[in-house]
Amino acid sequence: MLFRIDPASDEPLYTQLVAQVRTAIAHGDLRAGERLPSARDLAASLEINLHTVLHAYQELRDGGLIELRRGRGAVVTEHAAPDLDELHTAVGALAATARRLRVSPETVTALVKEALR
């Protein structure tokens, strides 16, 4: 998996990494049992601080998405990727409706966040 960060973004770097892993799991790009790059390797490839990657990995672990195993690194958990087919269908319908109504992505995102509270 290829990770990308935007150092100019207002979003913290570790949050960007967490979001990318969550998205990859949700889309099935990362599956249960797959290993993430070592924190040291990922930090070096992205040219960021090792502790930034460790912070992201700890947040993913706390959310139950990965396990941190000594000697094996970060591994996607079995229950990290539930069947999201129904959700993907609903999101696709939401996106189509938003485009048809010419509602901005920012407004749609705000509405979804509000509905999830």
Protein Blocks (a to p, Z undefined) as FASTA:
>chain_A
ZZdddfkbmbdfklmmmmmmmmmmmnopacghiacddfklmmmmnopafklmmmmmmmmm
mnopaccdehklpaddfklmccfklmmmmmmmmmmmmmmnopafklmmmmmmmmmZZ
